[in-house]
Amino acid sequence: MTDTKLAHELLSDMIRVRRMEEKCAELYSAAKIRGFLHLYVGEEAVAAGSLRALADDDAVVATYREHAHALLRGIPMTSIMAEMFGKQEGCSRGRGGSMHLFDGSKRFYGGNAIVAGGLPLAVGIAMADAMLQQKRVTACYFGDGAVAEGAFHESLNMAALWNLPVLFCCENNLYAMGTALDRAQSQTDLAAKAAAYRVPTLAVDGMDVEACHTAAQEGVDHVRDTGGPFFIEFRTYRFRAHSMFDPELYRDKGEVERWRERDPIQAFTEKCLGDGTLSEADVRELEDAAATEIADAVAYAEAGTWEDVADLERDVLTPEAAR
């Protein structure tokens, strides 16, 4: 790695995500965060590498495992943490929680609790940009489980048929909740499924942040230059269970440990230290900055306020009001 600035940014992004997620797990155990919580630990290279390839006016649509995407898209950690706590200072005013982070000003159109639910939304956003003749990309993140849904096939087909500017980012972590990929899909080469719709594809090591960034840049350039879709399969792995409720009985602990040996943060840190791109002092500085940011975010969330019960029906549209 010779680009010191990019290396610094990529490692910073991964460290910020990892430490925030670890703190969220701790806060969940302390009952500060309630409801469902799906952590991204192990997959940081995908979000860090790919989101760095996007421009500020591009759009992002994510899944319920979207904390990393929201943070790296520019939503302040204070706003994210307040949302996790259910406080009205959160990015969705405390009404969305962990799975429904949203910030229109960042063109971050949400986490989505429905598997494959973001794919049609991304196609719609991209169609609007195409009709307005905007040279913008819509990046849509989804897991391997979404590829089994009809919405995936309909969205790929429509994007290809109408030459829409969508970057389809499949985060293949090998498990759709507790179901292994090869137990659910006869064709486990997910890029091949996208290629069936005549969409250009790449499959990349999702544990290698540089590879993720290079692939995403190629995809973004294609979408922006041609206006048509591009599909990337990021082959990655989550180190933690599907959610905090998951007893994780479906995979062997030895498998998890083998993947942990490929930790994207550790691997990239060692590479940058080895080739002199970054120093030990640089790494300590990034860790210290992340720790400070997290402490500030937790303090902000703790000091946040609950929405008044009088607002319970605010933004709720009744059939009578719609007439």
C-alpha positions, 0 to 999 in steps of 0.5 A, a space after each residue: 500500500 503506497 497511498 498513505 492518505 487512503 490507507 489512513 482513511 480505510 483503517 480509520 473507517 474499519 476501526 471506528 466501525 469495529 469499536 462502535 459495534 463492540 460498544 453496542 454489544 456491551 450496551 445491549 447487554 446492559 439493556 441500554 439498547 433494546 430490540 434487535 441488534 445485528 452487528 457487522 463485526 468481521 465485515 468491516 472491509 466491505 463497507 470501508 472499501 466500497 463506500 470510499 468509492 462513492 461521491 457525496 451525491 450518490 445514494 446508499 440503501 442498506 439492510 438491517 445490518 447497516 450501522 457501518 454503512 450509516 457511519 461511513 456515509 457520514 451520519 454522526 456517531 452521536 446521532 446513530 447512538 441516540 437512535 440506538 437508545 431510542 432517543 429523539 435526537 437520533 437520526 430517525 428521531 428514536 422511532 427507527 432504532 438499530 434496523 432503521 437508520 436514515 438520513 436524507 441529507 446524506 442520501 442514506 435511504 435507510 436500513 431495511 428490516 425486510 430481506 431484499 426490501 432495499 433492492 426495489 427502493 434502490 432501483 426506484 431511486 436510480 430510475 429517478 436519477 436517470 430520468 432527471 439525467 443525473 450522473 449519480 450512483 445508487 449503491 444497494 447493500 444486501 446479504 446472500 439471503 436476499 438473492 433467494 428472494 423474488 425482489 432480487 431477480 425483479 430488481 436485477 432484471 429491471 435495472 438491466 432492462 432499463 440500464 439503471 445506475 445501480 451498484 448492487 453490493 452483495 455482502 455474502 457472509 455465507 449464512 442467511 440468518 442460520 441457514 448456510 448458503 449451500 443448504 439454501 441455494 443450488 448455485 452458490 456463485 452469486 455473481 453468476 446469478 447476476 450475470 444471467 441478467 446480463 449485468 457485469 459482475 465481480 467477485 472479490 475477497 470481502 476480507 481485503 479492504 484494498 480489494 473491496 475498494 478497487 472492485 467498488 471503484 471499478 463498479 462505480 466507474 462503470 455505472 457512472 460512465 455507462 448508466 447501467 448496473 454493476 454487481 459485486 459479490 463481496 465474499 466475507 464473514 461475520 464473526 458474531 451471531 446473526 443477532 444478539 438473540 441468536 444462540 448460534 447453533 448452526 455453525 462450528 466454533 472452529 469455522 468461526 475461529 478460522 475466519 477470525 484469523 483473516 480479520 480484515 483490520 488485523 491483516 490490513 494493519 500488519 500490511 501497512 506496518 510491514 511496508 511502512 505506509 503507517 506507523 505504530 503511532 498512526 495506529 494508536 492515534 486512530 484507536 484513540 480517536 475512535 475511543 473518544 468518538 465512542 465516548 462522546 456518542 454514548 454520552 450524547 445518547 445518555 443525555 438524550 430525551 424521550 419523545 413526548 407521549 403526546 407525539 405518539 400519533 405524529 406522522 401517522 396517517 389515517 385513512 380519513 386524513 388521506 382523503 
